[in-house]
Amino acid sequence: MNIRSILAVAGVVLFSGSALAQSPAPVAVPAASSANVPAATPALAAEVNAAGAAAALQALQQMKAAHGGLLRKQAVTLQKLDELERSAEQTRIFTRRS
């Protein structure tokens, strides 16, 4: 047997194996009808929305405060880096003159 015939047989076996594979059966899920879903009262929905909005506002204010602190730290670090850069430039200038 030569290599071509071995590859041909292997290809036929692989192709026939994939042809026999079956896809899974589809699953039917019934749609939710309005009779199955309990209706929330408008007052309860407004109260939940107000409480959620207040909690979200408080979380945003905490995030803003933390972000502000981080920005201040970054500004201080940037100033220190600028000062280091200026002093390094002055050192380069003085070493070139001497």
HUMOWO-V749593 format. One line per field, one symbol per residue. ss: DSSP state (2 for helix, 1 for strand, 0 for the rest). A space follows every 10 residues. Layout:
ss: ???
//
This chain:
ss: 0022222222 2222222222 0000000000 0000000000 0222222222 2222222222 2222222222 2222222222 2222222222 22222220
//
